[in-house]
Amino acid sequence: MTLRPRPWLDALEPYVPGQAAPLVEGSMASNESPLPVDPALLEAIQQAARTIRRYPDPLADEVRRELALLHGLSPDQILVGNGSDELIYLLGWAYLAGGGSVVCADPAYRMNTVISTIVNAHIIQVPLHDWHHDLAAMAQVEADIAFVVNPHNPTGTLHSRKALVRFVESSPAKLVVVDEAYIDFCDDPEGTTAVGLTGSGRVAVLRTFSKAHGLAGLRIGYLLASPEIIRTLRTIRPPFSVSSLAQAAAVASLRDRARFDEMRGYVRAHRAALSELLAAHGFSVVPSQSNFVLAEVPAADRLIEHLRLNGVAVRSGASLGVPGTVRVSVPSQAGLELITAALTTWDARTPATSDPA
């Protein structure tokens, strides 16, 4: 007898990540750090590498202590995971399996719908309104979990904390999960974050070290929630899921606020430059509070191919649920010059047909 996967998995398409360009400067598809790795961070990783024959700290206690100081919470309100994606999976396994329900945006961050499909939860997606989550419409939906990605991916739009408070107060969802992967790039992170709402027990906040901390290759993120939620997720999480190297890098990055502030300032300045560049070529740019820019473009597929032939990789909006758009990560200075040069030869009427010599 042939073993078959659960039938509801037949509808699940595998996640397809953004493609890299031949040169790192041209890779603008995955919202990675545009700045090189800091030498002090490499030194911390090298020091940690001397102990890799041992298992890592299972709960990443040193990371949690640093995060507790940063956010003004207790360490028992923090769970560190193998990227924020692992934590999204844990939330799904704990609170959605066996008939749970989810409300999220359309388009949603893909991992939210992936885990919901895996556990056979009922998914209600609410279309965006003016590129933002339609929180008023989402608040009319009963669900076990409401996912709010703030700033939103792939649009880069942001809701104020006041709007989030209204949503939490009016939504019948049992748990509101606010994904703040990109919040460090917004104009007022401290005035926007939902971290202060986690004490209610109805709000959990996801954060990552992949973006503003530049640790995408090490896979480490964290969840802020009530101690009860953290205890539940600790019970079902895989042991030792966060490596010693990732933990050491996270601690070093948390302690280097100057580098963090440099990254944040760089992205905000170059996001403006990137937006202006795209707008200058006639593309309609969605105002972004993230480390990427979404633009409506004519002949999007041909633009993506044209950029590829000129050494620039961007993300197709169609793959993210927004046809007719491209998403471009904020690049390095060299990358900005590369895409600027590529766009000078772009003509929506003329398809690219061959690789450059």
HELIX and SHEET records of a PDB file:
HELIX    1   1 PRO A    7  ALA A   11  5                                   5    
HELIX    2   2 VAL A   24  GLY A   26  5                                   3    
HELIX    3   3 PRO A   39  ALA A   49  1                                  11    
HELIX    4   4 ASP A   61  HIS A   71  1                                  11    
HELIX    5   5 PRO A   75  GLN A   77  5                                   3    
HELIX    6   6 GLY A   83  TYR A   95  1                                  13    
HELIX    7   7 ARG A  110  ILE A  118  1                                   9    
HELIX    8   8 LEU A  135  MET A  138  1                                   4    
HELIX    9   9 ARG A  161  SER A  170  1                                  10    
HELIX   10  10 ILE A  183  PHE A  185  5                                   3    
HELIX   11  11 PRO A  189  THR A  192  1                                   4    
HELIX   12  12 VAL A  195  SER A  200  5                                   6    
HELIX   13  13 ALA A  216  LEU A  218  5                                   3    
HELIX   14  14 PRO A  227  ILE A  236  1                                  10    
HELIX   15  15 SER A  244  ARG A  255  1                                  12    
HELIX   16  16 ARG A  257  ALA A  280  1                                  24    
HELIX   17  17 ALA A  300  LEU A  309  1                                  10    
HELIX   18  18 GLY A  317  LEU A  320  5                                   4    
HELIX   19  19 GLN A  333  THR A  344  1                                  12    
SHEET    1   A 7 ILE A  78  GLY A  81  0                                        
SHEET    2   A 7 GLY A 221  LEU A 224 -1                                        
SHEET    3   A 7 VAL A 203  THR A 208 -1                                        
SHEET    4   A 7 LEU A 175  ASP A 179  1                                        
SHEET    5   A 7 ILE A 145  VAL A 149  1                                        
SHEET    6   A 7 SER A 101  ASP A 106  1                                        
SHEET    7   A 7 HIS A 122  PRO A 127  1                                        
SHEET    1   B 4 SER A 284  VAL A 285  0                                        
SHEET    2   B 4 PHE A 292  GLU A 296 -1                                        
SHEET    3   B 4 THR A 325  SER A 329 -1                                        
SHEET    4   B 4 ARG A 315  SER A 316 -1                                        
END                                                                             
